Amino acid sequence: MIIINIDVMLARRKMSVTELAQSVGITLANLSILKNGKAKAIRVDTLDKICRALDCQPGDILEWRRE
């Protein structure tokens, strides 16, 4: 199971979900789906934009756990 830890990085960067959505160029609704673990997939391009906006690596926001 892959866990999305966008909340952690947002808190560290003192950035709101709205600011991140605007910076990445995706809707707030789509970012919320991703943030809440409801997304079935994420485009590498979108992951790249999120990492650039949060100044982090993919491993900082993606975590794998055994179910």
Secondary structure, DSSP 8 states (H G I E B T S, - for coil): -EEE-HHHHHHHHT--HHHHHHHHT--HHHHHHHHTT--S---HHHHHHHHHHHT--HHHHEEE---
